Amino acid sequence: MSKGAVITFDLRPQTSDDYKTAYGILGKAGFVVATPNMTVFLPNTTVMGTIPEQWTAGNLRDAVMTTFRNAGLVLTSILCGVVTDWAVMGDRVDYKAIAP
């Protein structure tokens, strides 16, 4: 079973292409900034998705750091959280799980 996760990050340099690359990487793993019907938006550079049950926030952080580094992105900060309960305004979204 998967569990919810939230990632927020900053990059250097801060070009729109760098952020497009980052969102593309995270989107392929099922992490998104808005519900498909665009009724719920997360703050800038924040995405939500799911991770495997056995993963911790540290596993997620390390996976994102490695993937971003391999794509030539430079993280200046990252926060990953495992979510056990959340509430949103709008429709529920079922996310793909990030591959271990």
Secondary structure as UniProt FT lines:
FT   STRAND          2..12
FT   HELIX           16..28
FT   TURN            29..30
FT   TURN            36..37
FT   TURN            44..45
FT   STRAND          46..52
FT   TURN            53..54
FT   HELIX           57..70
FT   TURN            71..72
FT   STRAND          74..83
//
